[in-house]
Every structure is written in C-alpha cells, then in structure tokens.
C-alpha cells in the first residue's frame, strides 16, 4: 500500500508508524469518557443466587444417587 499524501517521520522507527500522520500517532485530542460508577448489587440478591446454586447442585447429586 502506498501512502503518498502523508510525509514519513524517521523518529517513528517502524514503517507503519512512520506512514501515519503526527496527530494520529500521538493519539489526537480525543476526550476520555469515564464510565459511570457501577451500582453494587444488593447483598440479598447474591445470597439468593448462591442458595439456588447450592440447592440445584444438591438436587442433581441426590437425583443421580437415587437413579
């Protein structure tokens, strides 16, 4: 691929980086968007999830033992 519109930069030290425009190589002036803080899940929801997981595991184990 030939890039004739972009001047090369010898300090880039890599052919691909040398072919990029200076504003692209340094990252440009892009505003960094910070994500909204995560809302913690209620503790009872985690307890319910763990209880159901243990209940299902025990139910499957007993069902396999009986069968």
N, C-alpha and C positions, 0 to 999 in steps of 0.2 A: 504494500500500500504506500502510495507516495503522497506526502503532505507538503505541498509546495506553498501554501498560504501561511504556514507557521514557521517562524525562524527557529533554528535549533539553539539549544543552550548547552554549552560544553560542561557546565558545572553539574548538570543533572546526572551524569555518569552512567546513564542507561539509555539506549537508543529510543525506547518508547517514551521515557520521561523527557528526553531532550526534544521530542517532537511535539510535546504538549505546550500549550500557551502558559505563560507565567501565572496568570490568575487561576488557571485550573490546577497547576502543580502545587500551589501553596494552599489550596482549599477554598479560595474565594471568600466572599463576605457572606457566608451563609449563617443565618441566625440559628442558634441551637435551641431546639424546643425541648423543654424539660417535661417529662411525663408527670401527670398528676399523681400525688401520693396515693398509694394503694390503701384502700379501706380494709382494715383487718376483718376477717370473718368472725362471727360470734363463736365463742368457745363451745356453746351447746351444739352448734352445727358440726363441729369437729368431733365432739363426743358421740353424737348420733351416728356419724359416719363410721367411726371406729367400732361402735357397738354392733351396727348392722354387718360390718365386715367380719367380726368375730362370730356373730350368730350364724351367718351364712357358711362360714368355714366349718363350724362345729356341726351344723345341719348336714352338710355334704359328707363330712367324715363319718358321722353316725349312720347316715343313709348307706354309705358304701360298706360299712362294717356289717349292717343288718342284711344287706342283699347278698 
